[in-house]
Each structure stands twice: as C-alpha cells, then as structure tokens.
Amino acid sequence: MVFDFGNVLYHFDYPRMARQLAGDDASHVLDQFIGSPLQIAYETGRAQLEDVLAGFAELGFPVTRQRFLEAFLDVFDPVEGMAELVRTLARHRPLGLLSNTCPEHARLFIETVPELHHIPTRVYSFEVGHLKPHPAIYAAAVTAMGIPAEELVFTDDLPELATAAAAVGMTGIPFRGAADLARRLAGLGFSELEDWSAPPA
C-alpha cells in the first residue's frame, strides 16, 4: 500500500504560509509561487531553497531563511482518521509514501512525524527528478517497495494522480477520507479493514 502525503496523510495550507509571509498580499504570493516553474523546479530537485528565497525577493517579499522555514513548515495538519488507518495497515502490510515535495518539507517535517514511522519506504519527487503523474516516479515507488506493481495500491487526493499509477500496473484509488479508503481497500481484499471504522473525532 502506497500513500500520497499532502491532503491524504496531512492537509497542507499554503494560504496560511502566504499570510504569514505577505499579509494582505498573500494571494499575490500564492498566484506567483504555487504551481510556478520555480516550485516545480524545487520539487524536482532542480532548484534549492536559496533559489526559492531569491524568487520571493523578486516578488517583493524578501525573507530570511529562518522566517521562510517557520512559515513553510507551518502548513500541515493531520487528516482525520489516517493515523489509525495507517497503524492498522502496518500490522498486516508493507507501506510506502509517494509524494511530490521538496527537500525541506521531506527532511524537516515528514521525516520527523512520529506516526509516519509505520511507513518506512518513502519516494520523493525531488529525489527522482519527476513529479506525478510522470510514470518514472510511480516506477520508482514500485522499485522501492520491492513488490510487483500489480500487488500495490496507491491513493492520492487528486484523482488524475491516483489513476496515473495504472501506467506502471498499480491500482489507483482517489482519496476521499479515511473511512472511504478503508471501505474501498476492504473491497480489494484487505480483510483487516472489513470491520474498520474511523475513530471518533
């Protein structure tokens, strides 16, 4: 079983980051950075944090490395029910993570979250050099897991990124919450989830 990270295991709130860095001009920062060539380069290992800081300065928002990281790492909140679902699955199956992300989010947040130790195999776009939905990053996940693609299920909050896993033989499931994922996995033969229900909030 392979999980996306953002909006599957943890929500991410880039507007919160932008408000911290740019105040009333937050929407301008979001429009210019999210999905930009700079962000894509950052998440494919072709740009470093220093390049991102230079990009923010060019937008009119010079910021120190420390201040940027404080805001950049303060975008995550856990997705309800997923920690418990991961713990349940980890007792029965090998788990992996496949994420479009940058070095700082991976090393300074994802790698520090205690409950994610249940997911020992991690594949990051900045290491592979490609973003989902490029087939190469899914192939890298299959290789890292050491399991035939046909035996792997991948879930992502973006349906097109979930279904793109089929290009290498994986089964893709669009993520719509922990309870829905558990139900759909049970339907695929994950018998450990037949009676699973999300813990109360």
Buried (B, 14 or more C-beta within 10 A) or exposed (E): BBBBBBEBBBBBEBBBBBBBBBEEBBEBBBEBBEEBEBBBBBBBBEBBBEEBBBBBEEBEBEBEEEEBBBBBBEBBEEBBBBBBBBEBBBEEBBBBBBBBBBBBBBEEBBEEBEBBEBBEBBBBBBBBEBBBBBBBBBBBBBEBBEBEBEBBBBBBBBEEBBBBBBBBBBBBBBBEBBBBBBBBBBEEEBEBBEEBEBEEE
